[in-house]
Amino acid sequence: MEVKGVAFLARQMMAVQSFGEESWRAFLADCAKRDPVFHQPVMPVTRLPVDAFLRLNDALLQRFYGGDPKAYWQFGVKSADYALSQGQLKTMFGPGDYRRFLLFTPGIWKGYFTAGELQVQLGDGYAEIQITRVPKPHVYFELSVMGFAAGGLAFLGAKSTQHQVIKGFTQGDSDVVYRFSVT
Protein backbone atom coordinates (compact mmCIF):
# COMPACT_ATOMS: atom_id res chain seq x y z
CA MET A 1 0.00 0.00 0.00
CA GLU A 2 1.17 3.48 -0.82
CA VAL A 3 -0.10 6.88 0.23
CA LYS A 4 -0.26 9.61 -2.36
CA GLY A 5 1.66 12.80 -1.75
CA VAL A 6 -1.51 14.85 -1.49
CA ALA A 7 -2.08 13.35 1.99
CA PHE A 8 1.45 14.31 3.06
CA LEU A 9 1.01 17.85 1.69
CA ALA A 10 -2.24 18.29 3.60
CA ARG A 11 -0.48 17.31 6.82
CA GLN A 12 2.43 19.61 6.01
CA MET A 13 0.10 22.56 5.41
CA MET A 14 -1.68 21.98 8.74
CA ALA A 15 1.58 21.65 10.65
CA VAL A 16 3.06 24.80 9.10
CA GLN A 17 -0.11 26.77 9.87
CA SER A 18 -0.21 25.49 13.45
CA PHE A 19 3.46 25.35 14.42
CA GLY A 20 5.39 27.37 11.84
CA GLU A 21 7.68 26.59 8.93
CA GLU A 22 10.80 26.17 11.08
CA SER A 23 9.17 23.63 13.37
CA TRP A 24 7.91 21.65 10.39
CA ARG A 25 11.32 21.64 8.69
CA ALA A 26 13.04 20.46 11.87
CA PHE A 27 10.43 17.77 12.36
CA LEU A 28 10.69 16.58 8.75
CA ALA A 29 14.50 16.49 8.97
CA ASP A 30 14.18 14.18 11.99
CA CYS A 31 11.73 11.95 10.11
CA ALA A 32 14.03 11.83 7.08
CA LYS A 33 16.76 10.28 9.26
CA ARG A 34 14.56 7.22 9.68
CA ASP A 35 12.78 7.38 6.33
CA PRO A 36 15.00 8.84 3.58
CA VAL A 37 11.96 9.21 1.31
CA PHE A 38 11.34 12.52 3.14
CA HIS A 39 14.67 13.93 1.92
CA GLN A 40 13.08 14.31 -1.52
CA PRO A 41 10.40 16.87 -2.40
CA VAL A 42 6.93 15.37 -2.15
CA MET A 43 4.55 16.23 -4.96
CA PRO A 44 0.78 15.53 -4.98
CA VAL A 45 1.32 12.46 -7.19
CA THR A 46 4.32 11.13 -5.23
CA ARG A 47 3.68 7.68 -3.82
CA LEU A 48 4.96 7.23 -0.30
CA PRO A 49 5.43 3.85 1.38
CA VAL A 50 2.60 3.43 3.87
CA ASP A 51 4.98 2.49 6.71
CA ALA A 52 6.98 5.71 6.30
CA PHE A 53 3.81 7.79 6.09
CA LEU A 54 2.35 6.22 9.22
CA ARG A 55 5.63 6.67 11.14
CA LEU A 56 5.62 10.34 10.12
CA ASN A 57 2.05 10.79 11.39
CA ASP A 58 2.76 8.93 14.62
CA ALA A 59 5.85 11.09 15.17
CA LEU A 60 3.78 14.21 14.44
CA LEU A 61 1.31 13.11 17.11
CA GLN A 62 4.09 12.57 19.63
CA ARG A 63 5.91 15.80 18.91
CA PHE A 64 3.05 18.26 18.58
CA TYR A 65 -0.07 16.66 20.08
CA GLY A 66 1.15 14.88 23.20
CA GLY A 67 0.64 11.48 21.55
CA ASP A 68 -3.15 11.89 21.57
CA PRO A 69 -4.63 9.83 18.71
CA LYS A 70 -7.76 12.03 18.80
CA ALA A 71 -5.65 14.51 16.83
CA TYR A 72 -6.11 12.20 13.82
CA TRP A 73 -9.84 12.96 13.94
CA GLN A 74 -9.06 16.67 13.93
CA PHE A 75 -6.75 16.18 10.94
CA GLY A 76 -9.76 14.81 9.07
CA VAL A 77 -12.10 17.58 10.20
CA LYS A 78 -9.59 20.27 9.18
CA SER A 79 -8.95 18.56 5.85
CA ALA A 80 -12.68 18.54 5.06
CA ASP A 81 -13.01 22.18 6.05
CA TYR A 82 -10.10 23.15 3.81
CA ALA A 83 -11.21 20.99 0.85
CA LEU A 84 -14.77 22.33 0.97
CA SER A 85 -13.97 25.98 1.72
CA GLN A 86 -10.96 26.64 -0.49
CA GLY A 87 -9.64 23.39 -1.90
CA GLN A 88 -10.52 20.96 -4.64
CA LEU A 89 -14.10 20.31 -3.41
CA LYS A 90 -15.15 23.97 -3.04
CA THR A 91 -17.20 24.15 -6.22
CA MET A 92 -18.51 20.59 -6.09
CA PHE A 93 -20.76 20.74 -3.03
CA GLY A 94 -23.08 23.29 -1.54
CA PRO A 95 -25.09 23.57 1.66
CA GLY A 96 -27.19 20.47 2.24
CA ASP A 97 -25.35 18.25 -0.28
CA TYR A 98 -24.81 15.53 2.35
CA ARG A 99 -25.77 12.56 0.20
CA ARG A 100 -23.67 13.63 -2.77
CA PHE A 101 -20.71 14.37 -0.50
CA LEU A 102 -20.94 11.00 1.21
CA LEU A 103 -21.33 9.15 -2.09
CA PHE A 104 -18.20 10.95 -3.34
CA THR A 105 -16.02 9.89 -0.38
CA PRO A 106 -14.98 6.51 -1.89
CA GLY A 107 -13.32 8.52 -4.66
CA ILE A 108 -11.50 10.61 -2.09
CA TRP A 109 -10.13 7.40 -0.52
CA LYS A 110 -8.84 6.28 -3.92
CA GLY A 111 -7.29 9.72 -4.42
CA TYR A 112 -5.20 9.30 -1.28
CA PHE A 113 -4.48 5.58 -0.90
CA THR A 114 -3.57 2.80 -3.34
CA ALA A 115 -5.15 -0.05 -1.37
CA GLY A 116 -8.15 -0.67 0.81
CA GLU A 117 -11.68 0.32 0.03
CA LEU A 118 -14.18 2.79 1.39
CA GLN A 119 -17.88 2.13 0.88
CA VAL A 120 -20.92 4.20 1.79
CA GLN A 121 -24.47 2.96 2.34
CA LEU A 122 -27.15 5.57 2.75
CA GLY A 123 -30.37 5.03 4.65
CA ASP A 124 -33.19 7.18 5.95
CA GLY A 125 -31.44 9.68 8.24
CA TYR A 126 -28.16 7.80 8.43
CA ALA A 127 -25.05 6.86 6.49
CA GLU A 128 -22.86 3.88 7.12
CA ILE A 129 -19.22 4.27 6.12
CA GLN A 130 -17.05 1.17 5.92
CA ILE A 131 -13.31 0.82 5.35
CA THR A 132 -12.15 -2.66 4.34
CA ARG A 133 -9.14 -4.50 2.95
CA VAL A 134 -6.55 -2.12 4.38
CA PRO A 135 -3.28 -4.08 4.41
CA LYS A 136 -1.92 -1.89 7.23
CA PRO A 137 -4.78 -1.34 9.72
CA HIS A 138 -3.86 1.79 11.66
CA VAL A 139 -5.92 4.24 13.67
CA TYR A 140 -4.79 7.02 11.32
CA PHE A 141 -6.98 5.59 8.55
CA GLU A 142 -10.01 5.20 10.78
CA LEU A 143 -9.92 8.48 12.64
CA SER A 144 -8.73 10.82 9.89
CA VAL A 145 -11.19 9.44 7.33
CA MET A 146 -14.17 9.40 9.68
CA GLY A 147 -13.15 12.84 10.93
CA PHE A 148 -13.18 13.98 7.30
CA ALA A 149 -16.71 12.63 6.88
CA ALA A 150 -17.89 14.32 10.09
CA GLY A 151 -16.16 17.58 9.16
CA GLY A 152 -17.64 17.55 5.68
CA LEU A 153 -21.14 16.92 6.97
CA ALA A 154 -20.79 19.75 9.49
CA PHE A 155 -19.38 22.12 6.87
CA LEU A 156 -22.29 21.38 4.56
CA GLY A 157 -24.71 22.29 7.34
CA ALA A 158 -25.75 19.00 8.91
CA LYS A 159 -27.47 19.74 12.19
CA SER A 160 -26.40 16.47 13.71
CA THR A 161 -23.35 14.38 12.90
CA GLN A 162 -23.59 11.94 15.77
CA HIS A 163 -21.85 8.69 15.03
CA GLN A 164 -21.65 5.18 16.37
CA VAL A 165 -18.52 3.08 16.03
CA ILE A 166 -19.64 -0.40 14.99
CA LYS A 167 -16.14 -1.65 14.13
CA GLY A 168 -12.79 0.05 14.21
CA PHE A 169 -9.04 -0.36 14.16
CA THR A 170 -9.19 1.52 17.47
CA GLN A 171 -11.09 -1.47 18.87
CA GLY A 172 -8.83 -4.12 17.35
CA ASP A 173 -11.15 -4.96 14.45
CA SER A 174 -9.84 -5.69 10.96
CA ASP A 175 -12.38 -3.34 9.33
CA VAL A 176 -13.96 0.00 10.18
CA VAL A 177 -17.70 0.67 10.20
CA TYR A 178 -19.22 3.93 11.45
CA ARG A 179 -22.87 4.88 11.36
CA PHE A 180 -23.54 8.61 11.15
CA SER A 181 -26.94 10.04 11.97
CA VAL A 182 -27.47 12.83 9.49
CA THR A 183 -30.16 15.48 9.86
N, C-alpha and C positions, 0 to 999 in steps of 0.2 A: 504494500500500500504506500502510496505517495500522497503528499499534501501539496496542493498548488500554491505558488508563491503569493497569490492574492490573500490567502489566509495569514501568511507571515506579515505581509505589508499592512494588513488591518491591525494586527497586534502592534507592529512598530509604530503606526500612527497614534494609536491609543497611548502607548507608553511615552512617546515623545510629548504628546499633549499633556499628559498627567505628571511626568517626572522630568521632562526636559531632554534636549538632544544629547547633552554630555552624559547624563545618566544612562540613556539608551546605548550610546556608543560604548561606554565602559562595560555595560552588561553584555552586549553582543560580543565584545572582544573576549570576555570570559567564556561565553558559550562556544566561541570559535576554537578555543583551546581544546575542548572536548570533541566538538563536531566541526571539522575544517570546512564543511559546506557553507558555514556562515562567514568565511573569509571572502567569499565571492559575492558580488551584487546579486540580490534576489529580485527578479522581475515577476510580474503577475503570472506569467506562464512557466516559470521555473518550477521544477518538480523536486520537492524536498523529501528525503527519506522520513517516513512517519516517526521512527524512533528519535531522530534528531529533533524533529519538530515538537514532539511531546516532551523531550528533555528540556528544550528551550522554554516551553510553556510552564513546566513544573518549576524550573529555575526562576522564571518571572514571578510565579506565585510566591516562592520562598523569599525572593529578594525584595519585592515591592508590596506584597499583600499578606505578609505574616504567615504564609503557607495555607491560607484559607481557601479551600476549593470552591467556595461560594463565589469567588471572584470570576470563575469561569462563566457562571450564569450572567454576571454583569458584562463580561466580554460580549456575550451574545446579544444582550439587550442593547448595549452601545452600538454594536455592529448593525443591528436592525435600524436603530434610530438614524445612524449615519447613512445607510443604504437608501432609506426611504425619504430622508430629508434633503440630502445633497449628493448621494451616490447614484449608482447604476439603476436603482429601482425607483428613483424619484418620480419619473414620468409614467411609470407602469401602473401604480396603484393610487387610489384616492380614498378619502374617508369612507369607511364602511365596506371596503373591498376585502373583507375577511376571507371569504371562501376562495376567491381568486388567489389571494396571497398564499393561503395554506396549500392550495393545489399547485402552486408554483415552487414551493419549498423543495420538492425532490430534485428539481433542476438546480437549485442553489447547492444542494449536497454534491451533485455531480460536478459543479463548477469549482468546488473546493477540494474534493477527495476522489482518488482513483479507485477506491474499493468501498464495499459496504453499500447499503441501500437505505434510502429513506422513503417511507410510504405514508400517505395520508388517507384516512377514511373520514368522511364527513357524515354527521348525523344531525338530527334535529336539536340544535342548541349545543352541540359539542363537536369536537374534532379529536380524532385519535391519531397520534403521530408515532410511528414505529421506526426504529433504526435496527437493521439486521445485517448479518454477514460482515461485520467489521472484524478484520483479522487481528486487530490490536485493540481490544476493548479497553477504553480508558475514560475516566470521568470527564475529561476535556470534551470528548465527542458528545456525551449525553448533555452536560450542563450548558455548554456554549450553544449547541444547536437548539435545545429546548428554550434557552434564554432568548435566542434569536426569534423563535416563534412567539414567545410571550411579548417580547419587545415590539415585534411587528404588529401584533394584534392591538397592543396598547396604543401604538403610534397611529394606527388606522381608526382609532376611536372606540375600540371594544370597551364596554362598560365593566365587564368582568372577564378576567383571564385566569380564573382559578384553575388549578390543575391537580390531577391525581397521578402519582407515580405508580403505575401498574407493574412495570419491570424497569430495572436500571442497572447500569454498570456500578453505580454507587451502592447497590444492594447485592452485588455479586452475581447478577444475572448475565447471561450471554447476549441478550438483546435489550433494547430499550423500548418501552411503551408508555406514553403519557396520554392522558385524556384531559383535554382543555374544555372547560365550559365557556362557551362564547355567547355573549349577549350584547 
